[in-house]
Amino acid sequence: MAEASVPTRGSPEPQGPHGRVAPGRRHAPILTVPDELADVEPVALTGNFWVSLPDLDPATGAARSVGIVSETARGLIEFTGAPEPESTTDRATHGEGPHARPRGDRPSGPPVGEPDGPTGPLLVPVVTWEGRRIWPPEPAPSPGTPTRPPAEAEGPGVRPPRRAPHYMAGWIPRWFIPLPVMPGLLLELTWLAPVDQRGFAVRARLILHPASPPGASQASRGAQRGPEAPLAPPGAGDRPPAPALIGLRPAAAEPVPPALRLGLLVRPGAVFRTVYHRRPLPGSQGPRPHRWTRTLVWEAPGAAPLGALALRSGPGDEPAAGGAAGTWVFWARPGDGELVVYGGVAPEGDGAAATAVHLARVGWDVLFGQTVGWLAARDPFRSQAVPEAGSGPHAPLAHWPGAPPATPSPRHRPPGAPLPSLARPAAVPPTTPYAPAVPGATPAADAPPAGDATERAARRRSGLARAVAAGLLDEGEADELAERVRRNLWFAVFFAHARTVDREGWVHLTSRSPRYYVSGAHWTRDSLLWAFPAVLAADRQLARQLLVAAFDRYTLYPGEHSQYLDGTVLYPGWELDQAAAWPLSLARYVRATGDASVLDEPAVARGVAAALQAAEARRDPATGLVATFLMPSDDPAPRPFLTYANALYAQALAELARVLSTSTAQRPAAAEATPHPAPAAVRCDPSWAAWLEARARLTRHAVLRHCVVPGPWGPQFAWAVAGPEGADAVLYDEPPGTLELLGPYGFARRQPDDPVDVEAVYANTVRWIYSQHNPFGPPPGPFATPTCPHARHPWLLSVAAGLLAGRPEYLAWLARAPMDGGWACETVDAATGEVRTGPAFATCAGFVSWAALVALESLGREPDRGEGSPHGRGQDTGTPGP
């Protein structure tokens, strides 16, 4: 076996004397890497497949932007708020996205397309008393300008302290905000993106917070569980004790003082298009009243509108002009302690306005109930009851001091009444079916995940309990871990996938949040290897729709680095692991669900054939290995043949061959024994199985013959080689495609005809990854993981790989690291656990949540874990996932 070179700390390239690049390379690799961030302000978020609310201010509950996806624009369209007055903010939006600062000497100008600095809040819940705003605090006085008098200076005000919302059903954020100068009065604020609806809603409600006996709230919190029960992770002491809250009745039953008013301030700013980076769309005219529907309509500018947003209050009261030019306010009626505003989206203004009317007709209670029912039916732990829209940790009825008694309204559950069963959530209205492009499709809310979902949920709960018993977590950390897994699962489901507002097609993307530095684009690896397993764990019917849509849209150029949302090439560069993701994800789906009918989808057959042809065209006859241009980090490969990518490809071929072999009885084979050219393929024929198995065996043996080299503890896998017998091999590893995954993915399982002891080779490799021999091994700190030159900080993808490989200590890592306010990000600081690169990384959230579920299931299944894996404790994810 050939000797392998090891890269230095600064580059994946092996170095020669005096730090120069080793012979054979003319220059160091060209990398496009993220900025390193500091002082990242966490955000709250929610959304559905049509609309995203990616930037909810945790201090005020205001929405800074509303996002949609446009196929015409090939990216995200964002309606954002006007910039905040400089005197009221100390935040910057330099670097990768909003509310972050770059570290060190990196350029500090505004990001591409954002020359005017930060955006401000778009939709701001406000409370006034006797005409004076008491929430949020009034803005600091401004001297005004020649075109804007001081009286018109209206903004979000002096920043109050940040407070974390709690998430009902893991996805619906709700705040309880103490109101200044109004002791005992709270503003309850909830943002809802109803499942299967083309829009969102926000409800502001005034509630009382009476004094409680000492310890009462803590006792009741310990007894309460459910989607509306707030968790109390470390540092969450700024949240009010929700179990003691008492909700006010609507104004029709119990009016509040007329001097106390609820409103939603609309502060329009720019409309942005985002593909990787934000850039403003010129020509935006701002919102205009739509008298027929009593809405406020805002169209994204273009030769034809690229999308539209419309806002409407529940009763249809027209918005009033705000105090500043170009602003509007939706007011609750005098004496009403509740305000609901609905937002509709569509390809253009009339459709958005009509959608807002539709949402108001359906009403908050139905929208809320359907959404919580949908989430609870797919909850990874199945331990939550489904509340009604008017229920929660507070009693449903209360009286303003001095208000007359009122008869309980049928829309409110009497105190002490049992919560409704989640056995059958309300159906989605047939006017907006789950798949509008398929008339008559059964709404997904009527078909929650079946099969062994409940059994798996029980094993996960058992795994949490055993993690506590083993000392891996304490009880508070176990609760926090469950909540984080739940939230990141929904984050991946709703922010790594979307329906385009103009053509209603499914798209797969890295993230719908502009805070991620390459949002609004497609990577096959991210979508199929990281996000798809989470979707498959949550909803198998949804997984099928998304899988077929991906094959239909993104296999015109299988394996290309990055693609626009319509499937055309954005960032060229071929990557073998992305081509391997197609047969692997297809095999995983069929094995998990038993649904072999997907193999007969023409788009699937054409896509599989295209991916296989692209890979086979790059096979080297001398070694049997398949070449690649870029690594899983999207950085240039130091040598043409990557061990991880070839092993993944071999495993994908083998698993698809097994799936096709087992489907032969239901699907007769044709005479053709090799995959047809992509345009001619109409089904994944069972006769392909023999060809796939032969190619899988060829690739596996090529890896074991040519990619195993000497290491500190004996033979180990090289990261990359240039030719036969480990020629010019490089020892290296990187989290986006770590060699540690070869165990859980099944490649490191010993087979009779292997030329080497693959289990020993794998064990030596993993030991090297975590050792000081690896220049990118774990740095010092409580939140350490292996790193790489793309981002030299601990990776969430390393945490996921470690969990899949049987490292349960990473469960505590996930429960304790602040990350991006609890959301998955690319990397964190090794000492603090706070985000350093890539906030709001939705596809990564899918991989991390799925890996945590796999790890918890393993703990729940085996109290005394043995030495069944090559690493001593790995999980086999080559079989159906959770």
N, C-alpha and C positions, 0 to 999 in steps of 0.2 A: 504494500500500500504506500502511496506517495505521501510525503510530508506535506502538511497544510500550513499555510500562512495565516496569521491572525491580524485583523485590522487594529489600528490604533484607536484611541478614544475619540478622535475627531472625525473619523471617516470610515465608511464600510470598506474602503479600498485598503488592501495590505500595503504597508509602507516599506520603503527601502532605506538606505543610510541617510541620515540627516533629515528625516521626515519627508523625503521625496516619494512620489508615487512609485511603486515597484515597476520594474521593467515590463514592457508590453502595454503600458497605459500612457497615453500622451498627456492626459490631464486628469484632474480630480473630477469625480462625478458632479453633474449639475443637479442640484436639489432645489425643489420648491417646497419650503418648509413653513410651518405656522410661526407666527409671532409668539413669543413667550409673554404671558400676561401677568399682571399683578393687580390687586384691588378690584377684582371682578365682582360686580354687584349681582347677587343672586336675583333671580326673577321667579315669578309664578307663571304657570302656563296651563292651557287646556286647548281643546280643539276637537274636530271630527274630521271626516274624510273630505269635506267641502271647504271648511274654513278653519283657520288657525288663529289663536290668540297667544302668540309666542312670547309676549313681553308684558306681563302684568306686574305693575309696580308693587312690591311687597310692602311698601310703607303706606300707600294710600289705596291700593286696590284698583288703581286706574289702569286702563288698557292703552299702551303706547302705540299699538298697531293692530291692524286686522289683516290677515293674509289669505290669499286664494292662490290657486295654481292655474296658469293659463297655458294651454297647448300652443296657441298662436304665438305667445311671447316666449315659449320654450323655457319658462322659469316661473319664479314666484312674483306675484304682484302684491304690494303692501300699501295699504292706506295708513298713513302715519300722522302723528300730531305735530302741531307747530312747535318750533324750538322753544325751550324754556328761557325765561329771562336770565341773564348771566348772574344776577345777584341772588338767584334762588337755587343755584345748583353748584355742586363742586365735582360733578362727574365728567368724564370724558368718554368719547366714543372712538378714540383712536385704536388702531390695531386691528384685531380680527372682527370685532362686532361691537354692538352697543354695550356701554357700561364697563369698559375694561381699559387698562393702560398697559402699553408694552413696557418690558423691562429693559434696562441697560441702555445701549446706544443705538437701538433700532430706530428707524425713521418714525417720527411722531406726528406726521401730518394726518389729516382726515383720510379715511379709507376711500377707495375708488368710488367715484360717484356720489360722495357726500361732502361737497365743498363747503357747505354752510354750517358744518359742525353738527352737534347732536340734535336729534329729534326730541320732541317732548310728548307728553301724554295726549292721546287723541280723545278718549272717552273718560271723563273724570266724574265720579259720583260726588255730589256736593250736598251739604246740609246748610240751611240758613235759618237764622233766628231773628225775627223782626227785621228782615231785609239784610242782615249782616251775615256773611259767610262764616260758619264756625268749623266747617270741614270741607276740604283740607284747609290748613291755615292760609290766610290771605297772603298774597305775594308781597314782598318788600316793596316799598315805594320806589317808583321809577321816575326819573326826570322827564321821560318822554322824548320825542323827537319832533322835528318840524312837521312831520306828517302824522304823528301819533301823539295826541295829548296824554298827559299823565293819567287822566281819568280812565283812559281806555286800556291801560296796562293791566291785563288780566292773565294770570298764569296759575300754575298748580300751588304756588305758595311756598313758604319755608318748609324744608323737608322735615317731616316728623320721623321718629325712629322707625326702623324697619321692624315689621312683625310678620311672622310666617303664617300663612293660612293653613287650615287643615283641609284635607281632600276627602270629600265624601266619595265612597266607593273607589278611592284611590285616584280620582281624576277630576272631580268637580271642586274647584277651590272656593273656600268660604272664609271670610274674615269676620271677626267681632272687634270692632274698633271703638274704644271709648271716645266719646265726643267731648271736646274741651268746653268748659263753662257749663256743662250739663251733667252734673254728677249722677251716676247710676243709669245713664242712658247710653246705649251702644248702637252703632250702625252695623247691622248684619248685611254683608255684601256677598253675593254669589254670582259667579260667571258660569254659564251653562252652554255647552256646544252640543245640542241634542243629536243623538245618534241617528244617522240616516236622514237628517234634515239639512237643507241648504242654507244654514245660517246659525245664529247664536242668540242668546238672551242674557240679560243682566238684571238681577233683582236686588234692590236696596230696600231694607226694612228697618224700622226703628223698634228696638226691643229694650225692655227694662232689665237691669242687673241688680236685683235686690241683694241686701246683705245676707250672707250665709253663716251658719254656725261654724266656728273654727274646725277645720278638718272635714267639713261636709263635702266640699267639692272633691277632695282627694278620695274620700271613700266612694262617692258615687262614680268617680272616674274609673276606679278599679273594677267596679261591677259592670260598667257599661261597655258594650261592644256593638259595632255596627258601622255602616258606611258613613253615618254622621258623627261618629265618635272620634274626637281629635286625639291623636297620639301626643305623648309628652316626651319627646326626645331631649337629650341634654341640650341646654341652652334655649329651651322653648318657654321660659318662664314669662315671656311677655304676652302669652295668650291668656285671655280671660277664662275662668273656670266655666266652660260651656254648659256642664250639666245643671248649673244653677240658673240658666237664662230663662226668661219668660217672654214669649213673643206677643207683640201687639196684634190685635185683630185689624182687619181692613177697616177703612174709614166708614164704610156703610154701617158697620156695627158699633165701632168704638172710635170716634174721631179723636185725632190729636189736636192740640192747639193750632189754630190757623196760622199763627206766627211762625210755626215750625214747618219748614218745607224741605222736601227731598227733590233733588234734581240730578240730571245727567248732563254735564257740560261737554259740548262737542267742540274741539279745537283743531280744525283741519290744518294739515301741513302739506307735505309733499306726497306724491305717489311714486313708489320705487318699483323698479324691476330688478330682480336678483337672480343672477346666475353666477355662483361663487361669491360675487361682491354686489353690494347695492349700487344702483345708479338711478338718479331721478328721471322720471318721464316728463319731458317738457310739455307745457300747454295745459296743465291741470287747471280747471276753472273752479274747483272746490265744490262743495255740496250745493244743491238747490232744492227748494221745496217742491214736492210732487203733490199738488192739491188733490188730485183724484183719489190717491191712496192715503193722504195725510202722512206722508213720509218725507224724510230728508234723503235725497239721492245724490251719490257721488260716483261719477264714472271715471275709470282710468283712461287717460287720453290716448288717442291713436287714430289712424285713418278710420277705423271702426273701434269702438271701445274694447279694451282688453279685459274688461270685467267691471263690475259695479257693486257698490255697497249701498244699502238703504236702511234707514233707522226709523222706527215707529214706536211710540208709546203704546202700552196695552190698550187703553181706551181710545186711542187715536187722536189725542189732543196735539195740535200742531206745535212744533217747537217755537220758542220765543227767541228773539235776537239776544245774544249775549252782550256782556258789557264791553267786550273788545270787538273790533271790526272783524267780520268773518266768522265769529263764533255763534253757537246756538245752544239753547238749553231746553231739554225736555223736563217739565215740572210735573210732580205729582199734584193732584188737585188739593186745594186747601182742606186741611183736616184729615188727609189720607196719610197713613204711616207706612205706605208701601208704594214702590214705583217699579214697574217692569218695563224695560225697553227691549225690543226685538230688532235684530239685525239680519237682513236677508242679503244673499249674494247671488249673482247671475252674470251671464255674459254682457248684459247691458242694463240700463237703468230701469226700464219698465218691468223687466223680469225680477230685478232685485226688489223693487217696490212691492210687486205682487207677492213675492215670497215672504216679505216682512208681514204683509197682511195675513197670509196663510198661517204663519207662526203665531200671530196674535189670536187667530181664530182657534187654533189648536189649544193654546193656552199654556201657561207655565206648569200647572200641575201635571198635565198629560206629558208634556215634553220631559219634565224632570223624572216622572215615574218610569217612562219608557227607557230613558237613558240609564238610570240607576239599575233598573231591571236587566238591561242588556249587559251592563258591567258586572253585576252580581252573578249572573248566570255563567259568566266566563271568568270569574275571579279565580286566581291560581290556588287559593287556599279554601275557597267555598265555605267560608266561616262567617259571612256577613248576611244579616237580614236586610230586606229591602224596605226603606222608609217611604212614606208618602211625602208628597211635595211640601205639605205643611207641618210635617213632624220633624223631630230632631232631638237633640239633647235637652232642649228646653221644653217646658210644658206648652201645649199648643194655644192656650188662651191666657190673656192677661188684660188688665184694665188700666188705662191711663188714670192717674189720680183724679177723682172727681167725675169720671165718665160713668154713665148709667149702666147697670147690668145689661148684658146682651144674651140672647139665646144662642147656643153654640151653632155655628154654621156647619152644614153637612160636609164642607170641604176640609174641615179640621177633625182630626181624630181625638175623641175624648181622652182625658188623662187616664192613664193606666190601661187603655185598650191595647191588645196585642198588635205587634207589627204585622203587616200583611205577609203572606207566604210568597216566596220567590218561585213557587212551582211553575207558574206560567206568566211571564211578564206580558204586559199589554202589547198587542201587535202594533207594528209601525203602520200609520195610516196608509191605505192603498194608493193615495195620491202621490206618495213619494216612496215607491218601493226601493228595496235594498239595492237592486240592480236596475235602474231606470232603463238601461239599454236593452233589457230583456223583459218585454211585457209579460205580466202575469207571474213574475218570479216570486217565490215564497219569501216573505220578509225574514231576514236572519234572526230577528228577535223572537220569532216563533219556533226557531230551531236552534236552541243552545247546544253547545258541544255535547256529544253523546259518548257512548263507549265507556272508557275507564276513567273519565275526567274526575268523577267524585272520589274514586279510589286513589288516584294520584294525589288529589288535594289532601286526602287524609294522611298519606305518606309524608307529604311536605310538612304538614302540621306536626306529625310525629318527629320528623327530622329537626324541626325547630326545638321541640321539647328535649330531644336527645343532645342537641348542641348545648343547651343550657345545662343539662345534667352532666355533660362531659367537661364543663367549664370553658367551652369555646366562647359562649355568650352569656351575659346575664339576662334576666327577664326583660328589662327595658331595651337592651340591644336586640333581643329576639323580636320584640314588637316593632322596633325601628327597622330591622332588616326586612320583615314581612311587608311593611308599608313601602319601603324603598323598592323592593322587588315589584310590588303591585304597580306603583307609580311609573317605574321605568318600563314595565311591560306595556302599559297603555301609551307611554311616550313613544315607544317603538312602533306600536300598531298605528297610531294616528299621525305621527310626525315623520315616519319613514315611508308612508304611503299616502296617496291622495287621489281624489277624483278631480279631473280638470273641469273648470267651471264652464268652458266653452264647448267641449266635445264629450264630457262625462266619462272619459276613459280613465282607467287606472294607470297611475304612474308610480314608480319606485324611485326614491331619492335619499340622499344622505341625511338630510334634515330639512324641515320646513321652517326652521328658525334662522333668521339672518345672523344670529349670534355665532353660528358655526361658520368657519372660515371658507368652506367650499360647499355651501348649501345650495339647494335648488338644482342639483345635477344627479346623475345616476352612476353608481359603481356597482357592477354585478356582484363582486365579492361582498360588499357591504350589505346589499339587499338580500342575497340568497344564503350566504354563509353565516351572517350575523343576525339580520332582522327576521328572516323567514322562519328559523326555528322557534322564535318567540311567538309569531303569529300561529304557527302550527300548534303550539302549546295552548293557545288561547281559543282558537276557533278554526276547526278544520275546514268548514265550508268556506270561510273567508280565505283561508290559505289556498284552497283550490282556485278560487277566482283570481287571486293575486299571482299565483304561479303561472296559470295559463296566460294571463295578461302580460307577464314578464316575458314569457317565451315569444309571444306575438309581437312585442314592441322592441325588445332589446337584443335579439339574436341576428339582426342583419350584420352586425360587426361583433361577433362573440369574442370576448377576451380583450377588447380594446379598453384602454385605461379608463377613460371617463366619457360618458355620453350625455348629450342633451336629453331632456325629458321625452322627446319624440323618438329617441333611439339613434339619431345621427351622432357622428363622432364630435366630441368637444375637445378632448385632450388626447392626442394620439399616443400610442405605445402599447404593444401587445403584452399580455400577462397570462401565463399558463394557468395560474390558480383560478383566475376568473373564468376561463373556458371550462375548467374542471367543475366549477360550481353548478353548471347546468345539469349534467347527468347526475351529480351527487344529490342536489336538492330534489330532483325528480324521484330518484330512488328512495330518499328519505320520506317523501310524502306518501308514496305508495306503500311502503313498509309500515308507516305509522297508521295509515287509515284503511288499508286494504282496498282502496279505490283504484283499481287498475284501468277504469274507463278513461282516466286522464291520458293514458298512453295512446288512445285513439284520437286525441285532439290533433288536427292537422298542424296547428301552430307549434305544438310540443314536438311532434315528429320532425318538422322542418328545423326547429331550433336545435334539437339534439344532433341531427345530422350536420348542421352548420358548425356547431361547436367541435364535434369530433373531426370534421374535415380540417378546420383551422389548426387544431392541435397536431393531427397526423402530418400535415404539410410541413411541420417544423421538427419532425422526428429525425434524429441523427442516425444514419445507418451503422456507423462505427460503434456506437455505444448502446443504441436503443433508447436513449434519453430524448426528451422533448425540450427544445430550447425556449427561452423566454427573453424578453427585452427589459421588462421592469419587474421589480420585486413586489411582494405584497404591500410594502410601504409606499409603492408607486415611485420609488427611487431606482435609478439604473442598476441592473444586476452586474456584479463584479465579474462574473463568469456566465457563460450562456446557459448552463444547466443547474437549476436550483433543486436541491434535494426535496424540500418541502413541497414545491409545486408538482414535481414528478410523482412523489408519494401520494399526494392528494388526487392526482389524475388517475393513478393506478387503482386507488381505492374506489373512486367514482365509477370507473369502468367495471370493476368487479361487482359493486353493489347493484348497478343497473343490470348487469348480466343476470344476477340472481333474481331480480324482480321480473325480468322478462321471462326467465325460465319457469318461474312459479305461475306466471299468468298464461302459460300455453294452453292449459285446459279450457279456459274461458275465451281465449282469443287464438284461433287457429293460425298457424304460421304460414307465411307465403314461401314461395320457392327461393326468393332472393335471400342470401345469407349475410350480406353486408349492408350497412346503411346506404340508402339511396343518396344521390346528391340532394342538397338541401331543397331546391325548388321542387323536386319530384317526390320527396318523402311525404307520405300522407298518414302514416301511423308508425309507432315504434313497434316493429314487428318482432314477435318472439324468436324468429330465425336469426335475429341479430345477436342473440345471447352468446353463441359460440365465438363469433368474431370478437365481441367485447371481452369475453373471458381470455381469449388468446392475447389480445392487446394488453389487458391488465397484467397478465403473467409476464409478458415481455417487459413491461415498464417496471414492475416490481423487481424482477431479477436484475434489470439494468441499474436500479437504485442500489441494490445490495452489493452488486459487483463493483460499481464505479464511484459510489458516493460514500463509502466507508473508509475512514482514514485513521491513523494513530492519534490517540488523545492522551491526556495525562493519566487516565485510569484504564486505558486499553482502547480497543476500537470504538469509534464513535462516528456519528454522521457528520460529514462536512456540510457547510451551508451551500456551497456551490463548487462546481468543478468545470474544467475547460475541456476535458476529454477522457479517454479510457484510463482505468486504474487510478482514479482520483487525481488526474493531471492538474497541476496548478490549483489545488484545492484551497478553499478559504474556510476557516473556522469563524463562524459568526452566527448571530440569531437576531430576530426582530419580532416584536410582539404582534404585528398584524398578521404574521404567518409563521408563528413559532414552531420549531421542531418538537416542542413539548406536546403539540396536538396530535402527533403521529400515534401516541398511545390511545387516547380516547377515540380517535377516529378509526382505530382498528388496524392501521398499517403495521404497528409494532407487535402484533400478535403472531407468535411463531407458527409457521406453516411447514409441512413435511419436506418440501423441496427447496427450502431456503438455503443459499450457500453460506450464510453466516448465522450466528445466534442473534437474531434481531432484537430479542428482548434485552440481552446484555448490552448491545450497541445502543439501544434507546436509553437504558438506564445511565450509561456513561455520558450520553449526550445531555440529558436533563441535568445531571450533576454538574457538567461543565457550564451550562447556561446560568446556573445559580452560584457559580464559584468565582473566585478572584481571577481565574484564568480568562474569564470573559471580560473584555474591557468595557462592555456595556451591561455588566451584571448589576444586581440591585445595589443602589447607593445607600449610604447610612440613613437611617430614619425609620420611624414606626410605620410609614406607608410605602415602603420600598417594594419595587418589583423590578424585573429586568427592563432595560431601556434600549434605545437605538439612536443613531444620529438624526433620524427624522425629527425626533423630539427627545431630548436627553433627560426625561423625568419619568417617574413611574406611570405605567400605562394601565388603563382599565381593561384593555384587551388582554394583558398579561394576567390580571386577576381572573378573567373569565377562563382563560386557558388553564390556569392553575386549578380552578374549581373543577373543571372537567377532568383534569388529570389526577384528582384526588387530594387536593390541598385544602382541607376544610378550614384552616386558619384564615383563609381569605374571606370567609363569611364574616368574621369580626372586622376585617378590613373594610368591607362594604358597609357594615353597620356604623362604623365610627368615622370614616373619612367624610369631611364636609363636601368634597367634590364640588359640583356646581350647584350649590344649594340642594344637594340630594339627588340631582339629575346626573346622568352619566356624561362624562366629558372624555377628551382624548387622554390627557395626562394630568397629574396632580403634583404638588410639591411633596417631596419625600418626608419633610419634617412636619408639615401642617395638614397635608391631605387636601388642600384647597386647589382649585383648578389652575393649571399653568398654560395649557393649550387646549384648543378645541372645545369650548363650552357648547352645550345643547347638541350633543352628538347622538342623534336618534337611533341610527343603526347599531352603534355600539351599545346603546341602552338595551336593545333586543338581545345581543349576544350575552351581555352581563346578566340580565334577568333570567334568560334561559339557563345559563350555566349555574346560577344560584339554585334554580329549581331542580336541576339535575343533581346537584350536590346534596340538597335537602332530601330529595327522594332516596338517594343512596344511604344517607344517615337513617332515614325512616324505615328503610327496608332491611338493613343489616346492623343490628345493635353492636355486634363485634365484627368489625370489618377485617377481612383477611388480606392475604397477599395475592389476590387474583390477577392483578395487572402487572405489566412489565415494570412499572414504576413502584409497584407495591401497593397501590391504592387508587388506581385510575378508574374512570367511568368509561364504559363503552358506549359512545354515541353513534356508532355505525348502525346500531339498531334503532327502532323508532324512538324518537325523543319524547319528552313530556308533552 
